[in-house]
Amino acid sequence: MKRMPSEYIRESVRFSSQPMEYPEDPTHLRQMLDMIGTDEFLMFSTDYPHWDFDSPRHAFPKTFPKDLRRKILSENARSFYEL
C-alpha cells in the first residue's frame, strides 16, 4: 500500500442513509460526518415502499447546511456513479 487504508476507503467506499439510527442530538450526527473527513461518502437512500421509509424532506436534520443536504441527496451519487 502506498497510502493509508482510510484514504482508499474514502475514495472507493460509499454508504447509504437507510437504514440509519439517528442520535438524539442532531449535532452528534454532524460531528460523526465531520470525523470521517469527507462529505462525499454518504448517499441518500429511501427504502421506499417499506412503511418506515425515509422521505428526502425529513431524512436529515434541518441543522445540516443546504450544501451538505444537496450533496447527500443527489450530488454524491452523481459524482460517484459519474452521472
mmCIF file of the N, C-alpha and C atoms, coordinates in Angstrom:
data_MODEL
# 
_entry.id   MODEL 
# 
loop_
_atom_site.group_PDB 
_atom_site.id 
_atom_site.type_symbol 
_atom_site.label_atom_id 
_atom_site.label_alt_id 
_atom_site.label_comp_id 
_atom_site.label_asym_id 
_atom_site.label_entity_id 
_atom_site.label_seq_id 
_atom_site.pdbx_PDB_ins_code 
_atom_site.Cartn_x 
_atom_site.Cartn_y 
_atom_site.Cartn_z 
_atom_site.occupancy 
_atom_site.B_iso_or_equiv 
_atom_site.pdbx_formal_charge 
_atom_site.auth_seq_id 
_atom_site.auth_comp_id 
_atom_site.auth_asym_id 
_atom_site.auth_atom_id 
_atom_site.pdbx_PDB_model_num 
ATOM 1   N N  . MET A 1 1  ? 0.838   -1.172 0.000   1.00 0.00 ? 1  MET A N  1 
ATOM 2   C CA . MET A 1 1  ? 0.000   0.000  0.000   1.00 0.00 ? 1  MET A CA 1 
ATOM 3   C C  . MET A 1 1  ? 0.888   1.242  0.000   1.00 0.00 ? 1  MET A C  1 
ATOM 4   N N  . LYS A 1 2  ? 0.488   2.196  -0.760  1.00 0.00 ? 2  LYS A N  1 
ATOM 5   C CA . LYS A 1 2  ? 1.245   3.435  -0.838  1.00 0.00 ? 2  LYS A CA 1 
ATOM 6   C C  . LYS A 1 2  ? 0.580   4.568  -0.071  1.00 0.00 ? 2  LYS A C  1 
ATOM 7   N N  . ARG A 1 3  ? -0.664  4.333  0.360   1.00 0.00 ? 3  ARG A N  1 
ATOM 8   C CA . ARG A 1 3  ? -1.407  5.340  1.119   1.00 0.00 ? 3  ARG A CA 1 
ATOM 9   C C  . ARG A 1 3  ? -2.033  4.683  2.346   1.00 0.00 ? 3  ARG A C  1 
ATOM 10  N N  . MET A 1 4  ? -2.551  5.503  3.220   1.00 0.00 ? 4  MET A N  1 
ATOM 11  C CA . MET A 1 4  ? -3.256  4.988  4.399   1.00 0.00 ? 4  MET A CA 1 
ATOM 12  C C  . MET A 1 4  ? -4.527  4.250  3.945   1.00 0.00 ? 4  MET A C  1 
ATOM 13  N N  . PRO A 1 5  ? -4.903  3.162  4.612   1.00 0.00 ? 5  PRO A N  1 
ATOM 14  C CA . PRO A 1 5  ? -6.141  2.459  4.256   1.00 0.00 ? 5  PRO A CA 1 
ATOM 15  C C  . PRO A 1 5  ? -7.360  3.375  4.260   1.00 0.00 ? 5  PRO A C  1 
ATOM 16  N N  . SER A 1 6  ? -7.386  4.320  5.177   1.00 0.00 ? 6  SER A N  1 
ATOM 17  C CA . SER A 1 6  ? -8.528  5.238  5.233   1.00 0.00 ? 6  SER A CA 1 
ATOM 18  C C  . SER A 1 6  ? -8.667  6.053  3.952   1.00 0.00 ? 6  SER A C  1 
ATOM 19  N N  . GLU A 1 7  ? -7.564  6.343  3.283   1.00 0.00 ? 7  GLU A N  1 
ATOM 20  C CA . GLU A 1 7  ? -7.633  7.088  2.024   1.00 0.00 ? 7  GLU A CA 1 
ATOM 21  C C  . GLU A 1 7  ? -8.284  6.246  0.929   1.00 0.00 ? 7  GLU A C  1 
ATOM 22  N N  . TYR A 1 8  ? -7.970  4.966  0.876   1.00 0.00 ? 8  TYR A N  1 
ATOM 23  C CA . TYR A 1 8  ? -8.593  4.081  -0.106  1.00 0.00 ? 8  TYR A CA 1 
ATOM 24  C C  . TYR A 1 8  ? -10.095 3.963  0.162   1.00 0.00 ? 8  TYR A C  1 
ATOM 25  N N  . ILE A 1 9  ? -10.448 3.887  1.425   1.00 0.00 ? 9  ILE A N  1 
ATOM 26  C CA . ILE A 1 9  ? -11.865 3.776  1.784   1.00 0.00 ? 9  ILE A CA 1 
ATOM 27  C C  . ILE A 1 9  ? -12.609 5.042  1.383   1.00 0.00 ? 9  ILE A C  1 
ATOM 28  N N  . ARG A 1 10 ? -12.068 6.201  1.701   1.00 0.00 ? 10 ARG A N  1 
ATOM 29  C CA . ARG A 1 10 ? -12.724 7.468  1.328   1.00 0.00 ? 10 ARG A CA 1 
ATOM 30  C C  . ARG A 1 10 ? -12.895 7.588  -0.181  1.00 0.00 ? 10 ARG A C  1 
ATOM 31  N N  . GLU A 1 11 ? -11.978 7.014  -0.915  1.00 0.00 ? 11 GLU A N  1 
ATOM 32  C CA . GLU A 1 11 ? -12.003 7.107  -2.370  1.00 0.00 ? 11 GLU A CA 1 
ATOM 33  C C  . GLU A 1 11 ? -12.966 6.097  -2.998  1.00 0.00 ? 11 GLU A C  1 
ATOM 34  N N  . SER A 1 12 ? -13.099 4.919  -2.404  1.00 0.00 ? 12 SER A N  1 
ATOM 35  C CA . SER A 1 12 ? -13.778 3.818  -3.079  1.00 0.00 ? 12 SER A CA 1 
ATOM 36  C C  . SER A 1 12 ? -15.047 3.312  -2.423  1.00 0.00 ? 12 SER A C  1 
ATOM 37  N N  . VAL A 1 13 ? -15.338 3.696  -1.191  1.00 0.00 ? 13 VAL A N  1 
ATOM 38  C CA . VAL A 1 13 ? -16.479 3.146  -0.466  1.00 0.00 ? 13 VAL A CA 1 
ATOM 39  C C  . VAL A 1 13 ? -17.497 4.245  -0.196  1.00 0.00 ? 13 VAL A C  1 
ATOM 40  N N  . ARG A 1 14 ? -18.772 3.907  -0.386  1.00 0.00 ? 14 ARG A N  1 
ATOM 41  C CA . ARG A 1 14 ? -19.856 4.829  -0.065  1.00 0.00 ? 14 ARG A CA 1 
ATOM 42  C C  . ARG A 1 14 ? -20.868 4.090  0.813   1.00 0.00 ? 14 ARG A C  1 
ATOM 43  N N  . PHE A 1 15 ? -21.563 4.854  1.623   1.00 0.00 ? 15 PHE A N  1 
ATOM 44  C CA . PHE A 1 15 ? -22.610 4.315  2.492   1.00 0.00 ? 15 PHE A CA 1 
ATOM 45  C C  . PHE A 1 15 ? -23.918 4.997  2.164   1.00 0.00 ? 15 PHE A C  1 
ATOM 46  N N  . SER A 1 16 ? -25.001 4.293  2.411   1.00 0.00 ? 16 SER A N  1 
ATOM 47  C CA . SER A 1 16 ? -26.317 4.885  2.174   1.00 0.00 ? 16 SER A CA 1 
ATOM 48  C C  . SER A 1 16 ? -26.972 5.229  3.509   1.00 0.00 ? 16 SER A C  1 
ATOM 49  N N  . SER A 1 17 ? -27.935 6.099  3.437   1.00 0.00 ? 17 SER A N  1 
ATOM 50  C CA . SER A 1 17 ? -28.557 6.624  4.653   1.00 0.00 ? 17 SER A CA 1 
ATOM 51  C C  . SER A 1 17 ? -29.643 5.728  5.221   1.00 0.00 ? 17 SER A C  1 
ATOM 52  N N  . GLN A 1 18 ? -29.969 4.636  4.554   1.00 0.00 ? 18 GLN A N  1 
ATOM 53  C CA . GLN A 1 18 ? -31.049 3.775  5.033   1.00 0.00 ? 18 GLN A CA 1 
ATOM 54  C C  . GLN A 1 18 ? -30.528 2.361  5.144   1.00 0.00 ? 18 GLN A C  1 
ATOM 55  N N  . PRO A 1 19 ? -30.653 1.708  6.217   1.00 0.00 ? 19 PRO A N  1 
ATOM 56  C CA . PRO A 1 19 ? -31.226 2.183  7.474   1.00 0.00 ? 19 PRO A CA 1 
ATOM 57  C C  . PRO A 1 19 ? -30.177 2.931  8.291   1.00 0.00 ? 19 PRO A C  1 
ATOM 58  N N  . MET A 1 20 ? -30.615 3.920  9.014   1.00 0.00 ? 20 MET A N  1 
ATOM 59  C CA . MET A 1 20 ? -29.711 4.693  9.851   1.00 0.00 ? 20 MET A CA 1 
ATOM 60  C C  . MET A 1 20 ? -30.399 4.999  11.172  1.00 0.00 ? 20 MET A C  1 
ATOM 61  N N  . GLU A 1 21 ? -29.681 4.744  12.225  1.00 0.00 ? 21 GLU A N  1 
ATOM 62  C CA . GLU A 1 21 ? -30.156 5.123  13.550  1.00 0.00 ? 21 GLU A CA 1 
ATOM 63  C C  . GLU A 1 21 ? -29.632 6.524  13.842  1.00 0.00 ? 21 GLU A C  1 
ATOM 64  N N  . TYR A 1 22 ? -30.525 7.423  14.112  1.00 0.00 ? 22 TYR A N  1 
ATOM 65  C CA . TYR A 1 22 ? -30.130 8.805  14.361  1.00 0.00 ? 22 TYR A CA 1 
ATOM 66  C C  . TYR A 1 22 ? -29.917 9.040  15.847  1.00 0.00 ? 22 TYR A C  1 
ATOM 67  N N  . PRO A 1 23 ? -28.872 9.762  16.202  1.00 0.00 ? 23 PRO A N  1 
ATOM 68  C CA . PRO A 1 23 ? -28.664 10.094 17.620  1.00 0.00 ? 23 PRO A CA 1 
ATOM 69  C C  . PRO A 1 23 ? -29.736 11.066 18.095  1.00 0.00 ? 23 PRO A C  1 
ATOM 70  N N  . GLU A 1 24 ? -29.964 11.096 19.385  1.00 0.00 ? 24 GLU A N  1 
ATOM 71  C CA . GLU A 1 24 ? -30.967 12.012 19.930  1.00 0.00 ? 24 GLU A CA 1 
ATOM 72  C C  . GLU A 1 24 ? -30.630 13.464 19.628  1.00 0.00 ? 24 GLU A C  1 
ATOM 73  N N  . ASP A 1 25 ? -29.370 13.792 19.707  1.00 0.00 ? 25 ASP A N  1 
ATOM 74  C CA . ASP A 1 25 ? -28.924 15.161 19.431  1.00 0.00 ? 25 ASP A CA 1 
ATOM 75  C C  . ASP A 1 25 ? -28.436 15.225 17.983  1.00 0.00 ? 25 ASP A C  1 
ATOM 76  N N  . PRO A 1 26 ? -29.117 15.980 17.096  1.00 0.00 ? 26 PRO A N  1 
ATOM 77  C CA . PRO A 1 26 ? -28.724 16.022 15.688  1.00 0.00 ? 26 PRO A CA 1 
ATOM 78  C C  . PRO A 1 26 ? -27.309 16.545 15.450  1.00 0.00 ? 26 PRO A C  1 
ATOM 79  N N  . THR A 1 27 ? -26.771 17.304 16.394  1.00 0.00 ? 27 THR A N  1 
ATOM 80  C CA . THR A 1 27 ? -25.403 17.793 16.215  1.00 0.00 ? 27 THR A CA 1 
ATOM 81  C C  . THR A 1 27 ? -24.400 16.638 16.281  1.00 0.00 ? 27 THR A C  1 
ATOM 82  N N  . HIS A 1 28 ? -24.749 15.556 16.964  1.00 0.00 ? 28 HIS A N  1 
ATOM 83  C CA . HIS A 1 28 ? -23.850 14.398 17.043  1.00 0.00 ? 28 HIS A CA 1 
ATOM 84  C C  . HIS A 1 28 ? -23.705 13.724 15.679  1.00 0.00 ? 28 HIS A C  1 
ATOM 85  N N  . LEU A 1 29 ? -24.778 13.679 14.902  1.00 0.00 ? 29 LEU A N  1 
ATOM 86  C CA . LEU A 1 29 ? -24.692 13.095 13.568  1.00 0.00 ? 29 LEU A CA 1 
ATOM 87  C C  . LEU A 1 29 ? -23.748 13.924 12.707  1.00 0.00 ? 29 LEU A C  1 
ATOM 88  N N  . ARG A 1 30 ? -23.873 15.211 12.775  1.00 0.00 ? 30 ARG A N  1 
ATOM 89  C CA . ARG A 1 30 ? -22.975 16.092 12.009  1.00 0.00 ? 30 ARG A CA 1 
ATOM 90  C C  . ARG A 1 30 ? -21.529 15.911 12.471  1.00 0.00 ? 30 ARG A C  1 
ATOM 91  N N  . GLN A 1 31 ? -21.307 15.755 13.758  1.00 0.00 ? 31 GLN A N  1 
ATOM 92  C CA . GLN A 1 31 ? -19.949 15.541 14.279  1.00 0.00 ? 31 GLN A CA 1 
ATOM 93  C C  . GLN A 1 31 ? -19.369 14.231 13.740  1.00 0.00 ? 31 GLN A C  1 
ATOM 94  N N  . MET A 1 32 ? -20.195 13.194 13.657  1.00 0.00 ? 32 MET A N  1 
ATOM 95  C CA . MET A 1 32 ? -19.723 11.917 13.120  1.00 0.00 ? 32 MET A CA 1 
ATOM 96  C C  . MET A 1 32 ? -19.315 12.068 11.658  1.00 0.00 ? 32 MET A C  1 
ATOM 97  N N  . LEU A 1 33 ? -20.115 12.792 10.899  1.00 0.00 ? 33 LEU A N  1 
ATOM 98  C CA . LEU A 1 33 ? -19.779 13.017 9.493   1.00 0.00 ? 33 LEU A CA 1 
ATOM 99  C C  . LEU A 1 33 ? -18.473 13.795 9.372   1.00 0.00 ? 33 LEU A C  1 
ATOM 100 N N  . ASP A 1 34 ? -18.295 14.788 10.220  1.00 0.00 ? 34 ASP A N  1 
ATOM 101 C CA . ASP A 1 34 ? -17.066 15.589 10.200  1.00 0.00 ? 34 ASP A CA 1 
ATOM 102 C C  . ASP A 1 34 ? -15.842 14.747 10.559  1.00 0.00 ? 34 ASP A C  1 
ATOM 103 N N  . MET A 1 35 ? -15.998 13.811 11.490  1.00 0.00 ? 35 MET A N  1 
ATOM 104 C CA . MET A 1 35 ? -14.870 12.966 11.908  1.00 0.00 ? 35 MET A CA 1 
ATOM 105 C C  . MET A 1 35 ? -14.387 12.057 10.788  1.00 0.00 ? 35 MET A C  1 
ATOM 106 N N  . ILE A 1 36 ? -15.275 11.672 9.898   1.00 0.00 ? 36 ILE A N  1 
ATOM 107 C CA . ILE A 1 36 ? -14.889 10.794 8.792   1.00 0.00 ? 36 ILE A CA 1 
ATOM 108 C C  . ILE A 1 36 ? -13.960 11.532 7.831   1.00 0.00 ? 36 ILE A C  1 
ATOM 109 N N  . GLY A 1 37 ? -14.106 12.839 7.760   1.00 0.00 ? 37 GLY A N  1 
ATOM 110 C CA . GLY A 1 37 ? -13.165 13.635 6.989   1.00 0.00 ? 37 GLY A CA 1 
ATOM 111 C C  . GLY A 1 37 ? -13.543 13.886 5.548   1.00 0.00 ? 37 GLY A C  1 
ATOM 112 N N  . THR A 1 38 ? -14.737 13.529 5.159   1.00 0.00 ? 38 THR A N  1 
ATOM 113 C CA . THR A 1 38 ? -15.219 13.831 3.810   1.00 0.00 ? 38 THR A CA 1 
ATOM 114 C C  . THR A 1 38 ? -16.736 13.939 3.842   1.00 0.00 ? 38 THR A C  1 
ATOM 115 N N  . ASP A 1 39 ? -17.267 14.821 3.025   1.00 0.00 ? 39 ASP A N  1 
ATOM 116 C CA . ASP A 1 39 ? -18.726 14.937 2.935   1.00 0.00 ? 39 ASP A CA 1 
ATOM 117 C C  . ASP A 1 39 ? -19.244 14.221 1.692   1.00 0.00 ? 39 ASP A C  1 
ATOM 118 N N  . GLU A 1 40 ? -18.413 13.362 1.104   1.00 0.00 ? 40 GLU A N  1 
ATOM 119 C CA . GLU A 1 40 ? -18.776 12.664 -0.128  1.00 0.00 ? 40 GLU A CA 1 
ATOM 120 C C  . GLU A 1 40 ? -19.113 11.189 0.067   1.00 0.00 ? 40 GLU A C  1 
ATOM 121 N N  . PHE A 1 41 ? -19.002 10.659 1.273   1.00 0.00 ? 41 PHE A N  1 
ATOM 122 C CA . PHE A 1 41 ? -19.160 9.212  1.453   1.00 0.00 ? 41 PHE A CA 1 
ATOM 123 C C  . PHE A 1 41 ? -20.595 8.774  1.664   1.00 0.00 ? 41 PHE A C  1 
ATOM 124 N N  . LEU A 1 42 ? -21.496 9.694  2.012   1.00 0.00 ? 42 LEU A N  1 
ATOM 125 C CA . LEU A 1 42 ? -22.875 9.318  2.336   1.00 0.00 ? 42 LEU A CA 1 
ATOM 126 C C  . LEU A 1 42 ? -23.811 9.684  1.200   1.00 0.00 ? 42 LEU A C  1 
ATOM 127 N N  . MET A 1 43 ? -24.638 8.694  0.786   1.00 0.00 ? 43 MET A N  1 
ATOM 128 C CA . MET A 1 43 ? -25.626 8.907  -0.264  1.00 0.00 ? 43 MET A CA 1 
ATOM 129 C C  . MET A 1 43 ? -27.015 8.569  0.290   1.00 0.00 ? 43 MET A C  1 
ATOM 130 N N  . PHE A 1 44 ? -27.976 9.345  -0.103  1.00 0.00 ? 44 PHE A N  1 
ATOM 131 C CA . PHE A 1 44 ? -29.346 9.142  0.353   1.00 0.00 ? 44 PHE A CA 1 
ATOM 132 C C  . PHE A 1 44 ? -29.931 7.871  -0.248  1.00 0.00 ? 44 PHE A C  1 
ATOM 133 N N  . SER A 1 45 ? -30.639 7.131  0.576   1.00 0.00 ? 45 SER A N  1 
ATOM 134 C CA . SER A 1 45 ? -31.463 6.019  0.101   1.00 0.00 ? 45 SER A CA 1 
ATOM 135 C C  . SER A 1 45 ? -32.754 6.053  0.901   1.00 0.00 ? 45 SER A C  1 
ATOM 136 N N  . THR A 1 46 ? -33.835 5.738  0.253   1.00 0.00 ? 46 THR A N  1 
ATOM 137 C CA . THR A 1 46 ? -35.140 5.941  0.865   1.00 0.00 ? 46 THR A CA 1 
ATOM 138 C C  . THR A 1 46 ? -35.731 4.695  1.516   1.00 0.00 ? 46 THR A C  1 
ATOM 139 N N  . ASP A 1 47 ? -35.467 3.516  0.960   1.00 0.00 ? 47 ASP A N  1 
ATOM 140 C CA . ASP A 1 47 ? -36.064 2.257  1.409   1.00 0.00 ? 47 ASP A CA 1 
ATOM 141 C C  . ASP A 1 47 ? -37.564 2.198  1.104   1.00 0.00 ? 47 ASP A C  1 
ATOM 142 N N  . TYR A 1 48 ? -38.014 3.056  0.209   1.00 0.00 ? 48 TYR A N  1 
ATOM 143 C CA . TYR A 1 48 ? -39.409 3.019  -0.256  1.00 0.00 ? 48 TYR A CA 1 
ATOM 144 C C  . TYR A 1 48 ? -39.616 1.722  -1.021  1.00 0.00 ? 48 TYR A C  1 
ATOM 145 N N  . PRO A 1 49 ? -40.707 1.032  -0.911  1.00 0.00 ? 49 PRO A N  1 
ATOM 146 C CA . PRO A 1 49 ? -42.007 1.387  -0.361  1.00 0.00 ? 49 PRO A CA 1 
ATOM 147 C C  . PRO A 1 49 ? -42.279 0.843  1.038   1.00 0.00 ? 49 PRO A C  1 
ATOM 148 N N  . HIS A 1 50 ? -41.248 0.482  1.779   1.00 0.00 ? 50 HIS A N  1 
ATOM 149 C CA . HIS A 1 50 ? -41.494 -0.008 3.133   1.00 0.00 ? 50 HIS A CA 1 
ATOM 150 C C  . HIS A 1 50 ? -42.158 1.073  3.981   1.00 0.00 ? 50 HIS A C  1 
ATOM 151 N N  . TRP A 1 51 ? -42.904 0.664  4.970   1.00 0.00 ? 51 TRP A N  1 
ATOM 152 C CA . TRP A 1 51 ? -43.678 1.609  5.787   1.00 0.00 ? 51 TRP A CA 1 
ATOM 153 C C  . TRP A 1 51 ? -42.795 2.600  6.530   1.00 0.00 ? 51 TRP A C  1 
ATOM 154 N N  . ASP A 1 52 ? -41.565 2.237  6.810   1.00 0.00 ? 52 ASP A N  1 
ATOM 155 C CA . ASP A 1 52 ? -40.692 3.125  7.581   1.00 0.00 ? 52 ASP A CA 1 
ATOM 156 C C  . ASP A 1 52 ? -39.625 3.796  6.705   1.00 0.00 ? 52 ASP A C  1 
ATOM 157 N N  . PHE A 1 53 ? -39.980 4.016  5.423   1.00 0.00 ? 53 PHE A N  1 
ATOM 158 C CA . PHE A 1 53 ? -39.021 4.627  4.510   1.00 0.00 ? 53 PHE A CA 1 
ATOM 159 C C  . PHE A 1 53 ? -38.687 6.055  4.931   1.00 0.00 ? 53 PHE A C  1 
ATOM 160 N N  . ASP A 1 54 ? -37.542 6.541  4.442   1.00 0.00 ? 54 ASP A N  1 
ATOM 161 C CA . ASP A 1 54 ? -37.112 7.914  4.715   1.00 0.00 ? 54 ASP A CA 1 
ATOM 162 C C  . ASP A 1 54 ? -37.547 8.830  3.586   1.00 0.00 ? 54 ASP A C  1 
ATOM 163 N N  . SER A 1 55 ? -38.278 9.854  3.919   1.00 0.00 ? 55 SER A N  1 
ATOM 164 C CA . SER A 1 55 ? -38.634 10.884 2.948   1.00 0.00 ? 55 SER A CA 1 
ATOM 165 C C  . SER A 1 55 ? -37.437 11.804 2.778   1.00 0.00 ? 55 SER A C  1 
ATOM 166 N N  . PRO A 1 56 ? -37.110 12.213 1.552   1.00 0.00 ? 56 PRO A N  1 
ATOM 167 C CA . PRO A 1 56 ? -35.992 13.140 1.363   1.00 0.00 ? 56 PRO A CA 1 
ATOM 168 C C  . PRO A 1 56 ? -36.193 14.456 2.120   1.00 0.00 ? 56 PRO A C  1 
ATOM 169 N N  . ARG A 1 57 ? -37.416 14.844 2.338   1.00 0.00 ? 57 ARG A N  1 
ATOM 170 C CA . ARG A 1 57 ? -37.699 16.102 3.047   1.00 0.00 ? 57 ARG A CA 1 
ATOM 171 C C  . ARG A 1 57 ? -37.369 16.026 4.529   1.00 0.00 ? 57 ARG A C  1 
ATOM 172 N N  . HIS A 1 58 ? -37.405 14.816 5.092   1.00 0.00 ? 58 HIS A N  1 
ATOM 173 C CA . HIS A 1 58 ? -37.232 14.671 6.539   1.00 0.00 ? 58 HIS A CA 1 
ATOM 174 C C  . HIS A 1 58 ? -36.084 13.743 6.931   1.00 0.00 ? 58 HIS A C  1 
ATOM 175 N N  . ALA A 1 59 ? -35.246 13.380 5.977   1.00 0.00 ? 59 ALA A N  1 
ATOM 176 C CA . ALA A 1 59 ? -34.210 12.385 6.242   1.00 0.00 ? 59 ALA A CA 1 
ATOM 177 C C  . ALA A 1 59 ? -33.064 12.904 7.100   1.00 0.00 ? 59 ALA A C  1 
ATOM 178 N N  . PHE A 1 60 ? -32.784 14.187 7.015   1.00 0.00 ? 60 PHE A N  1 
ATOM 179 C CA . PHE A 1 60 ? -31.645 14.745 7.734   1.00 0.00 ? 60 PHE A CA 1 
ATOM 180 C C  . PHE A 1 60 ? -32.076 15.958 8.537   1.00 0.00 ? 60 PHE A C  1 
ATOM 181 N N  . PRO A 1 61 ? -31.404 16.201 9.635   1.00 0.00 ? 61 PRO A N  1 
ATOM 182 C CA . PRO A 1 61 ? -31.791 17.332 10.491  1.00 0.00 ? 61 PRO A CA 1 
ATOM 183 C C  . PRO A 1 61 ? -31.724 18.657 9.738   1.00 0.00 ? 61 PRO A C  1 
ATOM 184 N N  . LYS A 1 62 ? -32.609 19.542 10.086  1.00 0.00 ? 62 LYS A N  1 
ATOM 185 C CA . LYS A 1 62 ? -32.630 20.867 9.465   1.00 0.00 ? 62 LYS A CA 1 
ATOM 186 C C  . LYS A 1 62 ? -31.370 21.665 9.788   1.00 0.00 ? 62 LYS A C  1 
ATOM 187 N N  . THR A 1 63 ? -30.615 21.215 10.775  1.00 0.00 ? 63 THR A N  1 
ATOM 188 C CA . THR A 1 63 ? -29.375 21.899 11.136  1.00 0.00 ? 63 THR A CA 1 
ATOM 189 C C  . THR A 1 63 ? -28.256 21.644 10.124  1.00 0.00 ? 63 THR A C  1 
ATOM 190 N N  . PHE A 1 64 ? -28.434 20.646 9.246   1.00 0.00 ? 64 PHE A N  1 
ATOM 191 C CA . PHE A 1 64 ? -27.441 20.398 8.206   1.00 0.00 ? 64 PHE A CA 1 
ATOM 192 C C  . PHE A 1 64 ? -27.478 21.560 7.219   1.00 0.00 ? 64 PHE A C  1 
ATOM 193 N N  . PRO A 1 65 ? -26.328 22.080 6.825   1.00 0.00 ? 65 PRO A N  1 
ATOM 194 C CA . PRO A 1 65 ? -26.313 23.147 5.823   1.00 0.00 ? 65 PRO A CA 1 
ATOM 195 C C  . PRO A 1 65 ? -26.904 22.666 4.494   1.00 0.00 ? 65 PRO A C  1 
ATOM 196 N N  . LYS A 1 66 ? -27.470 23.594 3.747   1.00 0.00 ? 66 LYS A N  1 
ATOM 197 C CA . LYS A 1 66 ? -28.094 23.242 2.471   1.00 0.00 ? 66 LYS A CA 1 
ATOM 198 C C  . LYS A 1 66 ? -27.131 22.535 1.519   1.00 0.00 ? 66 LYS A C  1 
ATOM 199 N N  . ASP A 1 67 ? -25.889 22.986 1.471   1.00 0.00 ? 67 ASP A N  1 
ATOM 200 C CA . ASP A 1 67 ? -24.938 22.369 0.544   1.00 0.00 ? 67 ASP A CA 1 
ATOM 201 C C  . ASP A 1 67 ? -24.641 20.918 0.929   1.00 0.00 ? 67 ASP A C  1 
ATOM 202 N N  . LEU A 1 68 ? -24.573 20.621 2.215   1.00 0.00 ? 68 LEU A N  1 
ATOM 203 C CA . LEU A 1 68 ? -24.360 19.244 2.659   1.00 0.00 ? 68 LEU A CA 1 
ATOM 204 C C  . LEU A 1 68 ? -25.581 18.390 2.347   1.00 0.00 ? 68 LEU A C  1 
ATOM 205 N N  . ARG A 1 69 ? -26.778 18.907 2.584   1.00 0.00 ? 69 ARG A N  1 
ATOM 206 C CA . ARG A 1 69 ? -28.004 18.164 2.267   1.00 0.00 ? 69 ARG A CA 1 
ATOM 207 C C  . ARG A 1 69 ? -28.062 17.849 0.771   1.00 0.00 ? 69 ARG A C  1 
ATOM 208 N N  . ARG A 1 70 ? -27.723 18.836 -0.067  1.00 0.00 ? 70 ARG A N  1 
ATOM 209 C CA . ARG A 1 70 ? -27.746 18.634 -1.520  1.00 0.00 ? 70 ARG A CA 1 
ATOM 210 C C  . ARG A 1 70 ? -26.737 17.560 -1.927  1.00 0.00 ? 70 ARG A C  1 
ATOM 211 N N  . LYS A 1 71 ? -25.556 17.582 -1.315  1.00 0.00 ? 71 LYS A N  1 
ATOM 212 C CA . LYS A 1 71 ? -24.551 16.566 -1.643  1.00 0.00 ? 71 LYS A CA 1 
ATOM 213 C C  . LYS A 1 71 ? -25.058 15.165 -1.292  1.00 0.00 ? 71 LYS A C  1 
ATOM 214 N N  . ILE A 1 72 ? -25.619 15.022 -0.097  1.00 0.00 ? 72 ILE A N  1 
ATOM 215 C CA . ILE A 1 72 ? -26.097 13.704 0.340   1.00 0.00 ? 72 ILE A CA 1 
ATOM 216 C C  . ILE A 1 72 ? -27.284 13.251 -0.503  1.00 0.00 ? 72 ILE A C  1 
ATOM 217 N N  . LEU A 1 73 ? -28.197 14.160 -0.802  1.00 0.00 ? 73 LEU A N  1 
ATOM 218 C CA . LEU A 1 73 ? -29.420 13.801 -1.521  1.00 0.00 ? 73 LEU A CA 1 
ATOM 219 C C  . LEU A 1 73 ? -29.199 13.547 -3.008  1.00 0.00 ? 73 LEU A C  1 
ATOM 220 N N  . SER A 1 74 ? -28.157 14.129 -3.619  1.00 0.00 ? 74 SER A N  1 
ATOM 221 C CA . SER A 1 74 ? -28.003 13.903 -5.054  1.00 0.00 ? 74 SER A CA 1 
ATOM 222 C C  . SER A 1 74 ? -26.561 13.960 -5.559  1.00 0.00 ? 74 SER A C  1 
ATOM 223 N N  . GLU A 1 75 ? -25.809 14.970 -5.188  1.00 0.00 ? 75 GLU A N  1 
ATOM 224 C CA . GLU A 1 75 ? -24.509 15.191 -5.806  1.00 0.00 ? 75 GLU A CA 1 
ATOM 225 C C  . GLU A 1 75 ? -23.496 14.071 -5.552  1.00 0.00 ? 75 GLU A C  1 
ATOM 226 N N  . ASN A 1 76 ? -23.510 13.491 -4.374  1.00 0.00 ? 76 ASN A N  1 
ATOM 227 C CA . ASN A 1 76 ? -22.553 12.411 -4.086  1.00 0.00 ? 76 ASN A CA 1 
ATOM 228 C C  . ASN A 1 76 ? -22.763 11.210 -4.988  1.00 0.00 ? 76 ASN A C  1 
ATOM 229 N N  . ALA A 1 77 ? -24.017 10.827 -5.199  1.00 0.00 ? 77 ALA A N  1 
ATOM 230 C CA . ALA A 1 77 ? -24.296 9.698  -6.089  1.00 0.00 ? 77 ALA A CA 1 
ATOM 231 C C  . ALA A 1 77 ? -23.950 10.057 -7.527  1.00 0.00 ? 77 ALA A C  1 
ATOM 232 N N  . ARG A 1 78 ? -24.290 11.265 -7.959  1.00 0.00 ? 78 ARG A N  1 
ATOM 233 C CA . ARG A 1 78 ? -23.967 11.687 -9.323  1.00 0.00 ? 78 ARG A CA 1 
ATOM 234 C C  . ARG A 1 78 ? -22.465 11.607 -9.581  1.00 0.00 ? 78 ARG A C  1 
ATOM 235 N N  . SER A 1 79 ? -21.702 12.074 -8.622  1.00 0.00 ? 79 SER A N  1 
ATOM 236 C CA . SER A 1 79 ? -20.248 12.070 -8.762  1.00 0.00 ? 79 SER A CA 1 
ATOM 237 C C  . SER A 1 79 ? -19.689 10.649 -8.733  1.00 0.00 ? 79 SER A C  1 
ATOM 238 N N  . PHE A 1 80 ? -20.112 9.863  -7.762  1.00 0.00 ? 80 PHE A N  1 
ATOM 239 C CA . PHE A 1 80 ? -19.573 8.508  -7.597  1.00 0.00 ? 80 PHE A CA 1 
ATOM 240 C C  . PHE A 1 80 ? -19.885 7.614  -8.797  1.00 0.00 ? 80 PHE A C  1 
ATOM 241 N N  . TYR A 1 81 ? -21.120 7.719  -9.308  1.00 0.00 ? 81 TYR A N  1 
ATOM 242 C CA . TYR A 1 81 ? -21.537 6.885  -10.451 1.00 0.00 ? 81 TYR A CA 1 
ATOM 243 C C  . TYR A 1 81 ? -21.320 7.571  -11.789 1.00 0.00 ? 81 TYR A C  1 
ATOM 244 N N  . GLU A 1 82 ? -20.682 8.746  -11.742 1.00 0.00 ? 82 GLU A N  1 
ATOM 245 C CA . GLU A 1 82 ? -20.385 9.513  -12.948 1.00 0.00 ? 82 GLU A CA 1 
ATOM 246 C C  . GLU A 1 82 ? -21.626 9.737  -13.793 1.00 0.00 ? 82 GLU A C  1 
ATOM 247 N N  . LEU A 1 83 ? -22.669 10.236 -13.170 1.00 0.00 ? 83 LEU A N  1 
ATOM 248 C CA . LEU A 1 83 ? -23.938 10.517 -13.862 1.00 0.00 ? 83 LEU A CA 1 
ATOM 249 C C  . LEU A 1 83 ? -23.972 11.950 -14.355 1.00 0.00 ? 83 LEU A C  1 
# 
